Amino acid sequence: MVLVFPTRRAVFFEAHQRVRATFYGAAVALPILGLFTLSPHLPILLGMIFLGGMWLGSRMLSAPHPSNVYQYALSVALALIAGALSTQDAGYAVFTRIVLTVGGAFAAAFAVALLNALIKWRDSVPTAG
């Protein structure tokens, strides 16, 4: 997937939103997994995932952050829950997901900023007027 942003500020804003979404997804997944250890039944798990998704959906409508933060948070939560139920340790999965997202998002943002500085893209764009 290629993401194109008009300004450096937009690149760093998107990186910050992805990191925020990863934290939100981990915050939704960990209580679900914690409650699942108390009552390990599939209908209980599915109900908790549904409630977590409903909460994130309500935040899409009323929270100050862009709605894609909460969409990405739900996919992070589902990935962490599925990974923890299959083979991964939940704490390790959350830690690696956060570290990789932070590292990847900001490395990509800095790479875009560096390439813009090297080719002086802003200097070659004609201005109106």
N, C-alpha and C positions, 0 to 999 in steps of 0.2 A: 504494500500500500504506500502510495506517495502522498505526502501532505504538503500543500503549497500555502504559504502565508505571505501576505503583502508586506509585513514589517517584521523587524527583529522582535519588537515587543509582542507581536502576535505569536511568534514561535515560543518565547519563554512563557507566555500566558498559557498556551496549550500544554507545555511541559508541566507547568505547575498544576493545571487541572487534572492531568493524568495521574500525577503523584497523589493529589487529594482524593481522587476516585479510588485509587488502590488502598489508601488508608480507610476510606469509607467501606469498601468491600470487605476488608479484613475485619473491620468493626462489626459488620453484619454477620460474617461467617463464624467468628469465634464464639459468640453466645449460642448460635444454633448448634455448633458442634459440642459445646459444653452441656447444653440441655439434652442433646442426643445421647450423651453418655449416661444420663440419668434414666432415660426411657428410650432404649434402642429399638424403636418400631418404625417401620416405613411410613405409615400414615402420619405419625407425629413429626417425622423429619420433613415430609412433604408439606404439612401444615405450617411448620416453622419457616420453611423456605418461602412459602406463599406469603406469610405475614411479613417477612423481610422484604420481599419484592413489593408488597403493597406499601410498606413504609417508604421505600425508596421512590416508588411511584408518586406518593403524596408529596415527597420532597421535591420532585421534578416540577410540581405545580406551584409550590409555595416558598421554596428556598431561594436565597439570593444568588446561588451559583447556577451556571448553565445546566440545562437538562441533560446534556451528554455526560456530565460528571456522574450522575446517578445511574444512567444506562450502563456506563462502563463499570461502575461499582457493583451492579448486579451481576455482570459477567465475571468479575473478579471473585465475588462471593461464591458463585456457582462453581467456578474452577477450583477454588480452595476447598469447598465442601466435597466435591467429587474426588479431588486428589487425596484429601484426608481420609475419606471412606475407603479408598482403594488401597493405596500402598504407602503414601507419604505420611510423615509426622506433621500434624497440623501446624505446630509452632514453626517448624523448619520451612514448611511451604509458605507461610505468611512472611517469614523473614526473607526468604529468597525472592519472593514476588515483589516485596517492597524495595529491596536492594536493586534488583534488576530493573524495575521501573524507574527508580530515581536515577540510577546510572545511565540507562538507555535514553531516557527523556532529556536529561540535561546534556549528555554527550551529543545527541542529535542536534539539540538547539545550539550548542557551542560550535558544532561543525558547520551548521548553516551560517552562523554569524561569522565564522572564520572565512568561509568561502565568499561570502558577500564582501568582506573586507579585502580579500585577495584580488577579486576581479573588479572591485569598485563598481558594482552593479548600480548602486544608487546614483553615482556620478554620471553614468551613461544614459540614464532614463531622461527623455526629453520632458520638459515641464510645459504646462499649458500657459499661454499668455504671451 
